[in-house]
Amino acid sequence: MKTSNIILGKDVIVDNTTSINNVTIQDNVKIAKHCSIYGAESNILEIGSETYIGMFSIINGFSEKVIIGNNVSIAQNVNIMSDSGPNASSEMQKYFPLIKGKVVIGDHCWIGANVVIMPNVTLSEFCVVAANSFVNSSFPPYSVIGGNPAKLIKTITK
């Protein structure tokens, strides 16, 4: 695998079984084992400071920009993708066109285990996503969401 465009802040810990490419990672980020985190030369994936990414997670920023904020907690087996669809079959794409879009995870979000976040999603700051949720739409600050597809469960009050 070609690795390039990697900018690391201070005290970043990336497990040696994890692959990263075309990323900017701010200070004090921890990325657990067996993750795949990548952008593209034209879409550098951004991870804010004090963020944690759990093992076996995939963050795909190849087709469009992916931005992970500061102090974000991402549990294990999370899949965040900027594109989705049957990319190996132009015939199948006639029925299920490829979806591409920017993904933004705001500051202080908490993403539970086994969550899938689709393209064109923005989770504003302080969102909580319940484990095993499928997120295909955006949510405002302080939302607690869950389900398949994810729906608003409640709003956190300050």
Steps between C-alpha positions, in 0.01 A plus 500: 500500500624847414496729802519873453356830620514405867526786748511405868465732797670452836453182703300315233479125552417283199517124553746337261225275356302803386540657157466874440540701182420856389418614854564789735484393864512759778655465848433219750302274267493125565417254223461136603603185316385378158344827381502633145487879479553676171418797287628587155752750371209731416308420824735495796314333788510711818497374859484753785692494826428274798300257282489122544427248222423144609635179352384363165350835395502623141490866407483542123554854375614404153219647289402800712625690804469339846553716807508358853492769769679539833432273799305249292458146639463233232443144625610179330377379158374841387475563125494862379486532123501783247386268221280194472361281226575213264826650368602182314183479289398775260188295424396490865569874527207557261275379782708610798710805406816572694447741789777746584504779754685681776480365856550719807508377859488797738697558818424283805291242310480143626455230236403156636626161387405360158357828371488570126505865390415558136605779259342848528465484880584771751480422870525831682683537829408285801304240300476149640442208263373176655683176424397310184341807338481580129536877451393633160385851593638796693415602857528826698713561812424302817304227319487145632421276204467132429343232285491387138464756358607720792232726645503762774451333840539810713684828528760555770427810707788714612 
